[in-house]
Amino acid sequence: MMRVHELKRYGLKVTVSSQRSGRGLVEIALGSEVRTLSLNEFTSFWLDMVEISRQGATAELNFLMEPFARDGRQSPQGQSPTRQKSRTPSTG
């Protein structure tokens, strides 16, 4: 059995196949470079990539929020409508 998955936008091709022994093999091709991993190695690799991506996204969000934390301000999107000050003067 063999399955091929492609992410053409990135030039990435992942081929999953099984050996006669029943063990899975995964070939990862990025451009002209090809790497063959056991299914266990591929699973560990993919989980590491997910964790690294999450850490990168968290670092980017922290960087973007840094000016608000440093100045002691809150993002206007983070305030509830009832906490925002009215800009129209009260009459009466």
N, C-alpha and C positions, 0 to 999 in steps of 0.2 A: 504494500500500500504506500502511496506517495501523494502528498498534498503540497501544492505550491501557492504561496501567498506573495503578492507583489505590492510594494508601495512605490509606484512609478515616479511619483513626484520627487522621491528621494533616491531613486535608483537602487532601492533595496529589494532583494528577493530572498525569501525564506522558504526552504524546501524541507519538509518533514517526511522521513521515510522510516521503515522498520527493517531491521536485519533479519536474517533467518533465525537467529537466536531469540528474536522477540524484542530486542533492545531497540529503542528509538534513536535515530540520528537526525541532527538538524544541520543543514548547510545554510550559512548566512552569506549572501553575496552583496557587496556594496561596490558598485562599479565593477572593476576587474578583480577585486580582492575577494577571495572565498575562504571561509573558515568553517570547519566541520567540528561540531560539538555533540556530545552525548545529550540525550534528552534532559538528564539531570543537570548537566553543565549549562545547557541553554536556559533551563528554568531558573537556576541561580543567577545567571547573567541578566535575564529579563527582570527578575525581582530587584536586582541591584539597580538597573536602569530606571525602574519605577521610583525607587527610593531617592535616587540622585535627582530625578526630575522634580519630585516633590520638594526636596531640599532647595533646589534652584528657584522654584516658584515661591517658596516661603521667603527666601533671601531677597528676591525681587520685591515682594510685597512689603517686607520690612524696610527696604531701602526707600520705597515710594512713600511710606507712612512716616519716615524719620523726621521730616520737617514739622509735621503736626505734633509729634511726641516731644521734640526738642523745644518747641515754643509753648508747649502746654495747651495747644489748641486742639480742637476736635475737627475732624472733617465735616463739612456741612452735610454731607450725605449721612453721617453717623448720628446726627441730632434728630430727635423726634420733632414733628411739626409743632407740638405744644411747648417745646423748650426754646424754639427759635424766637428771638425778640421781634416784635411787630415793628415795622418801619413806618407805620402811619401814626401820627401823633393822636393821642386821645383827646376827645373834645368833651368838655363837661365839667 
